Amino acid sequence: MEEKTNKEMEDGNDPEKSPAADQQKGEASEPAAPVKKEPPSEEPAAKPKPAPVAKDPRDKLYKADKAYIISSSPHFHSGSSVPKIMWSVVGALAPATFMAIYYFGMPAVVMITACIAAALVTEIIMNRMKGESLTINDGSAAITGLLLALTLPPSLPVSAGVLGSIFAIAIGKQVFGGLGYNIFNPALLGRAFLQASFPVAMTTWTFPNTAKYAAVDAVTAATPLGQFKFEKIVTDYADLFFGNISGSLGETSALAVLIGGIFLLVMKYADWRIPLSYMGTVFILGGLFWYFSPDKYPDPLFHMLSGGLMLGALFMATDMVTSPITNSGAWIFGVGAGIVLVIIRLFGGVPEGVMYSILFMNAFTPMINRYTRPRYFGEVRA
Amino acid sequence: MGLPTFKKGIHPQDHKTLTNKKPVEVLPVPDEVFIPLQQHIGVSGEVLVEKGEEVRTGQVIGKSEKFVSSPVHASLTGKVKAIDQFLHPLGTKVTMINLEKTSDEDQWDKLSIPADWQKATVDELRNLIWQAGIVGLGGAAFPTHVKLAPPREKKIDTFILNGVECEPYLTADHRAMLEMADKILNGMSIIMKILGTENGFIGIENNKPDAIEVMQKLVTEKYPNFIVSPLQVKYPQGAEKMLIEAIVHRRVPAGGLPMDVGTVVNNVGTALAVNNAIMDGRALIERIVTVTGEGVNDPKNLMVRIGTPFRVLIDACGGMKEKANEVYMGGPMMGFAQTNLDVPVIKATSGIICRETAKKAATKIYPCIQCGSCVTACPMNLLPTRLSSFAESGKLEEAETFGILNCIECGSCSYVCPSQIPLVQLIRVGKLQISEAKRKKVA
């Protein structure tokens, strides 16, 4: 929006003294009329002459006392910015990150740091390759690294996490054109890549370092969803809520995720329609199955608290870039993801489906946007 | 928060405390004025005076016989110094009549007015409004007599007086309502007689409680059939379509006018001008201008003659601060940036705002992150991000299907965009291209 400034005359006349300025105006405008009348007399020589414009004596009237900024309205801005939004999301993930470190200790710290670092470095390399200015300050790469780390099992080798991070940024985001242009949530795409590449390591879980599990001898554990699916064991809801369970780094504590998520919703950095419709669909649909055969299917509350539903609904499905911009589109997106999730959880070969359900709906986002154009003010549709 | 309003919109900081407690000061008649021939939407007038000719205050100096036009009047007593192209606040050079003051005392050329307006015919009153050169003073400058002459098949049952003043900084209408309430409401009665309507609403945002109080008191005493309607504070509530939705819950159809839903809206300044024309025979030669912003030393509300250079107003307000680097006419949301302070006040000048801003060129524009903020803000329920990208890539047909022509250019989308994308600016370009293409097709 830069604009030209009007600095035409450099005469030393003080603009504040209006009598002087007026006199100047007088001199300037008096001879203007005769000048105007000249062209008819030299009719044959009437060629396009751009020069006289600059010599127009009236321009003396408009001596600029200062170079003003000229831009098209509005001249006001709310002050919101992309980096502000992105770094707020990082901040909103702090409680979940803290709980991950609390439950899983050093390996969590290493994994989170490595994933963020790999994301940032990949972003820089991709920026260089594309010959554009660095974009790590906008915070979006840091979010991808952190989110990815929080979805990984604590026992996953760090090298795998780094690989996922590189994939997420390079293939998930930058090849599409960078921030704003990617179709799929980069962190989830990175996780899908790891799931496909390291199926065993990605489904090997460990218990948190808490008193409850101190006596347990086992090296590996099943997640609550896995336990239910394969052994029909229901985990204690309090443990689910506070995160004292086995699972991915950040998705264990529903409480921590909820705190950050509520912050995002209050700040309007996430559209409330998406988590509400997503979780609402899972609650109702999962509840229906449970109502008709409670011994076969888990109850809706268990659905809410287990797996990565909270993290996915609040932080991944609400990713602005990959979710619809229209209100009705947001409802469709959430309900669709909810249906896909319930189908995977109850009938799929894997216990958890948050990742696939969101990625699935990501693919539909452009189409949803296209077909949910709201009726504009006063529009009469045939 | 139970007050009525329209859907969506934004809440910019209003900055009105700079001037909302300051009574309107009358600026002395300036030494010279520059009066543009065209200050309204419609046909431009012809010059009726010659250089050197003596003029009296209120004398018609330019007019057209076409209906959608509005005459201009001498705003001081003096003589014609020049008739030439001068810089207009909208950025181009247009024909203006430059008048020089010869007498500090106004020698008035008044309109011949009826002894009792209540007994005058509607046509008489409307004709007087035309002769007085009254146009919409809210900023659009549409000739008022045209607005007050709806086609016979459009039955007008509601009149709304627009005292919303939703643009930040501006307080001209606010002060007028406080200080000239009686004249404004009388002007409103005249307008309602012309329209033949019974229902009169006065829309005022809740950030002007004193104005609501003054109006309510007067309405109770003298105008029992009027209804004062306090509104939630929200931008752009002063836009006709938004105001009509807020107060009478009617939706003007896309591409239509307020009269299509039986409603006419006029600004308080316009009602005041109507009163002055019909009661005193005074043509529209002055208006209230808010000179404000952090860049001016002593912000004020001034009653000034049309044609007074901006510089004179700013000097009357203690001049500009050293660091001020941005001046615009109108509010910060829809106002026009100025390159120069020698441009004159026109009928549509509601304010002059001087501010200090960071260089806008330094603002980094990020790609659209599809956050939907603009969608949430748009009062016309459009998708600004889609419209602007259509406009940018020349997909004009798609832009039209998505309703680009309904954009009222309020700037709410650009205001909220976290990526600082010039949304409304791109949409404006798109609208212009579409109307140009249509014109070519017709030709």
Interface residues (C-beta under 8 A of the other chain):
Chain A: M1 E2 E3 T5 N6 P15 E16 S18 A21 D22 K25 G26 S29 E30 A32 A33 K36 R58 L61 Y62 A64 D65 K66 A67 Y68 I69 I70 S71 S72 S73 P74 H75 F76 H77 S78 S80 S81 V82 K84 I85 D138 G177 G178 L179 G180 Y181 D271 M320 V321 T322 S323 I325 T326 N327 N369 R373 P374 R375 Y376 F377 G378 E379 V380
Chain B: I10 P12 D31 E32 K51 K81 A82 I83 D84 Q85 F86 L87 N98 P168 K241 R251 V252 P253 A254 G255 G256 R311 V312 D315 G319 N325 E326 V327 Y328 G330 P332 M333 M334 G335 F336 A337 Q338 T339 N340 L341 D342 I353 R355 T357 K359 K360 A361 T363 Y366 P367 C368 I369 Q370 C371 G372 S373 V375 P379 M380 N381 L382 L383 T385 R386 F402 G403 N406 G411 S414 Y415 V416 C417 P418 S419 Q420 P422 V424 Q425 R428
